[in-house]
Amino acid sequence: MTSLKEYTMGDFWNRIMSAVAMAIVVAVTPSAIVGPLFQALATHGAFWSALNTACNMATYAVPVLCGALAAGQFNFTMIERASVALATFLGSGAVNYSAKGGGTFTLVGMGDLINTIIVTALAVFAIFLIRDYVGSFAIIWDPIVATCIVGGIGMFIYPYVHLVSTTVGGILNSFTNLQPVLMCTLLGMAFAVIIATPLSTVGLAYAFGITGIAGGASSVGVSACFLAVAYACSKVNGKGVVVAMVFGSVKMMLANFLKHPQMLIPLAITGALTGFTDSFIQVKNVAADAGFGIPVGPINAYTLMSGSVGTKLLTIALIYFILPTIYGILAYYLCTHVFHFIKDEYWKVDLDK
């Protein structure tokens, strides 16, 4: 068995972040790509309704997948992997407890991703710490330590860690009080960057009621990030990765962004330019969909538009696809070939880790 001493601090966190990123991609991809289709078909029978429910429920598994994949990164045993997954689920904030009615537990999404990352790292560290002492009693002690200590710590620190999200959300909410050009530019830039971090754009937009023109700017910012990353990834990755990025799998690159934070600059540029342009087009979106990019964002923005079908489709294509792609290519070229602070290989996604 391996020991913690075999991993440097950088390697340790890179493995954790890679696992978290892959967990998010696996859980979110079904709802991102085929979710809208099943949502539309859900009213046409119990079978389609079941498929729609399955797509939506997949995101709730993110904490468990984070723990399991992180444990796999360190070649843990089956007991150790299950224990880390258990700790991550309990400490992620994905379950809300209420003492009313004799006590109820409610799933509230994927929890706070920052807290999930912290708890995952603590769980892996704890297993490394005790594995030389528990021996054959691992079947007893690993779950106990994971549940009562690591999971409990995660629950305790969750309210404090979640303050990061609420603080960022408060800042975003203040943007909505600005005049349209500045508001749309800042929201487009902010959401293009935030979607590439452990923070949840969907949760932030919904919690702070970012709606209307502000919701539209947020949504086009997220989509701009997807397309900018997809173009950059096309240089060093296969077509499957590129398609995944277009449909919202940018968190797959959390480890890349952590290692090379300057990669966020072209995303910010792309988001800002797209948001600025949208301040004149002014597409709208509701708070529940403002944090989504392709395909949810464009679909819901279309339903809120007026005019002929052709005009609406052209507008959606322009602000959600054509212009963000152009801006993304421009930003990529400037950062990579003019100012030379980003290299093509930074965008490489290692699917084998």
Beta strands, then each sheet from edge to edge (+ up, - down):
strand 1: 95-98
strand 2: 104-107
sheet 1: 1+ 2-
end
